[in-house]
Amino acid sequence: NAISNNNASNNGNYGIYLYSSSNYNTISNNNASNNSYGIYLYQICDHNTISNNIANSNQNFGIAISTGSYNSINNNIALNNNANGLYLESSHDNIIDNNTASNNTNYGIYLSSSSNNSISNNTANNNVNYGGIALSSTSYYNNITNNIANNNKDGISALSNSIIANNSVSNNANHGISLAGIGSIILDNNVSNSTLYNIYLASADNNLIQDNILFNASHNLRLESSSSNQIKNNIINFSSQFGIILYQSNDNNTIENNQIINSGSDGLYLSWSNQNTLRNNTIRLVSQNAVYLGSSSYNTIEDNAIENNTNAIQFLDSTN
């Protein structure tokens, strides 16, 4: 079926509602605004195309899919909804491409228990209570690429086995990109002006953080309880406190070939973190210590270029 060019607005429940194995439909060029739900696919609706629709100012979600797979959601506008702009629950192998999901009360794009989805070329700005793009509750193996996520509470939040690449993330109130879990890649992102941390890993192991440009945050890159990660070839500039900080129980990480410039406190800061390798980094114009280790032992610090800092390397209660 083709559902197109309708004005499905100002209804008590749904603007457009597909239910129970409604497959291979095209929903396009509709206005589904000022409803309880804008466009809602519920209970195993697969292989549908949702494109070029407007789903604004709904009391709940703009566009939502629950237990649906192999759907394409593209070129839609979902603004000013009272919950999320785009929402997937228990849904896999969907494509979310080139949508605008901004100014929503909760999240711009939110996936719960949804894996193997592609989220690309979307704009998710000004979702100030929660975040721009977020994955939760076993949402694994998703690709988040070429998106813009600005002026949210959090920019992009992801879980295990995700690829987060080539995104532009700026001016978010908490974190630019945050990650928990294992086996993800954070690559070639431009992350700037986060109030707290530009990239934040918590309980995140065996991930790769490479070739990112991080500019202007309290901590540009922060790890907590995260081990066996590789942090390589990043440019880290203007940290009001720390360029890279490993805080509590971060072991066996490799930090190499990064440029860390203009930190208000320390360039590389390790606390209660052991057996890490700090190699071939350039650290300069740091107000306190280029490298600081507190209660951190058996780390390797080698072949770094440490220039024009107040102090080079300082240990406290550490054996290396």
C-alpha positions in Angstrom: 0.0 0.0 0.0 1.0 3.6 -0.5 0.0 6.2 2.1 0.9 9.6 0.8 0.0 13.3 0.7 -2.4 13.1 3.7 -2.9 15.6 6.4 -3.2 13.3 9.5 -3.1 15.9 12.2 -4.9 16.9 15.3 -6.2 13.4 16.2 -6.6 12.0 19.6 -4.4 8.9 19.2 -2.5 8.2 16.0 -1.8 10.2 12.9 -0.8 7.1 10.9 -0.8 3.6 12.5 0.3 0.3 11.1 -0.2 -2.8 13.1 0.6 -6.5 13.2 2.6 -7.6 10.2 1.8 -4.7 8.0 4.7 -5.1 5.6 6.0 -3.5 2.3 4.1 -0.3 2.7 5.2 3.2 1.7 4.4 6.1 3.9 5.4 9.4 2.2 4.7 13.1 2.1 2.3 13.1 4.9 1.8 15.6 7.7 1.2 13.7 11.0 1.4 16.5 13.6 -0.4 17.4 16.8 -1.5 13.9 17.6 -0.8 11.6 20.5 1.6 9.7 18.2 2.6 10.9 14.7 3.5 7.8 12.7 3.6 4.5 14.6 4.4 1.0 13.3 3.7 -1.6 16.0 4.2 -5.4 16.3 6.3 -6.9 13.5 5.9 -4.4 10.7 8.8 -5.0 8.3 10.1 -3.8 4.9 8.3 -0.5 5.1 9.5 2.9 3.8 8.7 6.1 5.8 9.9 9.1 3.8 9.5 12.8 3.4 6.9 13.1 6.2 6.4 15.8 8.8 5.8 14.5 12.3 5.9 17.6 14.6 4.4 18.6 18.0 3.0 15.2 18.9 2.3 14.4 22.6 4.5 11.3 22.4 6.7 10.2 19.6 7.1 11.8 16.2 7.9 8.5 14.3 8.1 5.2 16.2 8.7 1.5 15.3 8.2 -1.3 17.8 9.4 -4.8 16.9 10.0 -3.9 13.2 12.8 -4.8 10.9 14.2 -3.9 7.5 12.4 -0.6 7.4 13.7 2.6 5.9 13.1 5.9 7.7 14.5 8.7 5.6 14.1 12.4 4.8 11.5 13.0 7.5 11.2 16.0 9.9 10.3 15.3 13.5 10.4 18.5 15.6 9.0 19.6 19.0 7.6 16.2 20.0 6.9 15.7 23.7 8.9 12.5 23.9 11.3 11.4 21.1 11.6 12.5 17.5 12.4 9.1 16.2 12.1 6.0 18.4 12.9 2.3 17.7 12.1 -0.4 20.3 13.2 -4.1 19.8 13.8 -3.4 16.2 16.8 -4.5 14.0 18.3 -3.9 10.6 16.5 -0.6 10.0 18.0 2.4 8.1 17.5 5.9 9.6 18.9 8.3 7.1 18.8 12.0 6.5 16.1 12.9 9.0 15.9 16.1 11.1 15.0 15.2 14.7 15.4 18.4 16.7 13.8 20.4 19.5 12.2 17.3 21.1 11.6 17.1 24.8 13.5 13.8 25.3 15.7 12.5 22.5 16.1 13.3 18.9 16.7 9.7 17.9 16.4 6.9 20.5 16.9 3.2 20.2 16.0 0.7 22.9 16.9 -3.0 22.6 17.5 -2.4 18.9 20.6 -3.8 17.1 22.2 -3.8 13.6 20.6 -0.5 12.6 22.2 2.2 10.5 21.9 5.8 11.7 23.4 8.2 9.2 23.3 11.8 7.8 20.7 12.9 10.4 20.5 16.2 12.3 19.6 15.9 16.0 19.9 19.3 17.6 18.5 21.1 20.6 17.0 18.1 22.4 17.9 19.7 25.7 16.5 17.4 28.3 18.2 14.2 27.2 20.2 13.8 24.0 20.6 14.0 20.3 21.2 10.3 19.4 21.1 7.6 22.1 21.3 3.8 22.3 20.1 1.9 25.4 19.1 -1.5 26.7 21.2 -4.0 24.6 21.2 -1.8 21.5 24.4 -3.4 20.0 26.0 -3.5 16.6 24.7 -0.1 15.4 26.4 2.2 13.0 26.2 6.0 13.8 27.9 7.9 11.0 27.9 11.4 9.4 25.3 12.9 11.8 25.1 16.3 13.4 24.3 16.4 17.1 24.6 19.9 18.6 23.2 21.7 21.6 21.7 18.7 23.3 22.1 17.5 26.9 24.3 14.7 25.5 25.3 14.5 21.9 25.7 10.7 21.0 25.5 7.9 23.5 26.3 4.3 22.4 26.8 0.7 23.6 28.8 -2.3 22.6 30.0 -3.1 19.1 29.0 0.3 17.6 30.8 2.3 14.9 30.6 6.0 15.7 32.3 7.8 12.8 32.5 11.1 11.0 30.0 12.8 13.2 30.0 16.5 14.1 29.1 17.0 17.7 29.3 20.3 19.5 28.0 22.5 22.3 26.3 19.7 24.3 25.6 20.3 28.0 27.2 17.1 29.4 29.2 14.9 27.0 29.8 15.0 23.2 30.2 11.2 22.7 29.7 8.7 25.5 30.3 4.9 25.3 29.8 1.9 27.5 30.5 -1.8 26.6 33.0 -3.5 24.4 34.3 -3.6 20.9 33.3 -0.2 19.5 35.1 2.2 17.2 35.0 6.0 17.6 36.7 7.3 14.5 37.1 10.6 12.6 34.6 12.6 14.7 34.8 16.3 15.3 33.7 16.9 18.9 33.8 20.4 20.5 32.6 22.6 23.3 31.1 20.0 25.6 30.5 21.4 29.1 32.0 18.2 30.7 33.7 15.7 28.4 34.0 15.6 24.7 34.5 11.8 24.7 33.6 9.7 27.8 34.1 6.0 28.3 32.6 4.3 31.3 32.9 0.6 31.9 34.1 0.3 28.3 36.7 -2.2 27.2 38.5 -3.2 24.0 37.4 -0.1 22.1 39.3 2.0 19.5 39.3 5.8 19.7 41.2 7.1 16.7 41.6 10.1 14.5 39.2 12.3 16.3 39.5 16.1 16.7 38.5 17.1 20.3 38.4 20.8 21.1 37.4 22.8 24.2 36.0 20.8 27.1 36.7 20.4 30.8 38.1 16.9 30.0 38.5 16.2 26.3 38.8 12.5 26.7 37.9 10.7 30.0 37.9 7.0 30.9 36.5 5.4 34.0 36.7 1.7 34.8 37.7 1.1 31.2 40.5 -1.2 30.1 42.3 -2.5 27.0 41.3 0.4 24.8 43.4 1.9 22.1 43.5 5.7 21.9 45.5 6.7 18.8 46.1 9.7 16.5 43.7 12.1 18.1 44.1 15.9 18.2 43.2 17.2 21.6 43.2 21.0 22.1 42.0 23.4 24.8 41.0 21.4 27.9 40.1 23.5 30.8 41.4 20.7 33.1 42.7 17.5 31.5 43.5 16.5 27.9 43.2 12.7 28.6 42.3 11.4 32.0 42.1 7.8 33.2 40.3 7.9 36.5 40.0 4.8 38.6 40.5 1.2 37.4 41.7 1.8 33.9 44.2 -0.8 33.0 46.1 -2.0 29.9 45.1 0.9 27.7 47.4 2.1 24.9 47.6 5.9 24.4 49.8 6.7 21.4 50.5 9.3 18.7 48.1 11.8 20.1 48.6 15.6 20.2 47.6 17.1 23.5 47.8 20.9 23.5 46.7 23.7 25.9 45.5 21.9 29.0 44.6 24.1 32.0 45.7 21.4 34.5 47.5 18.2 33.2 47.9 16.8 29.7 47.8 13.1 30.5 46.4 12.3 34.0 46.2 8.8 35.5 44.7 7.9 38.8 44.5 4.4 40.2 45.3 3.1 36.7 47.9 0.4 36.0 49.8 -1.2 33.2 49.0 1.4 30.5 51.3 2.4 27.7 51.8 6.1 26.9 53.9 6.3 23.7 54.8 8.8 21.0 52.4 11.5 22.2 53.1 15.2 21.8 52.2 17.2 24.9 52.8 20.9 25.0 51.5 24.2 26.5 50.1 22.5 29.6 49.7 24.6 32.7 50.7 22.0 35.3 52.0 18.5 34.4 52.4 17.1 30.9 52.0 13.6 32.5 50.7 13.0 36.0 50.4 9.6 37.6 48.7 9.2 41.0 48.5 5.8 42.7 49.2 4.3 39.2 51.9 1.7 38.7 53.6 -0.5 36.1 52.8 2.0 33.3 55.1 2.5 30.3 55.9 6.1 29.3 58.2 6.2 26.3 59.1 8.3 23.2 56.8 11.2 24.0 57.6 14.8 22.9 57.0 16.9 26.0 57.6 20.6 25.3 56.8 24.0 26.8 54.9 22.8 29.9 55.2 23.9 33.5 56.3 20.3 34.6 57.1 17.3 32.5 56.3 14.1 34.4 55.2 13.8 38.0 54.5 10.6 40.0 52.6 10.4 43.4 52.4 7.0 45.2 53.3 5.3 41.9 55.8 2.7 40.9 56.7 2.5 37.2 
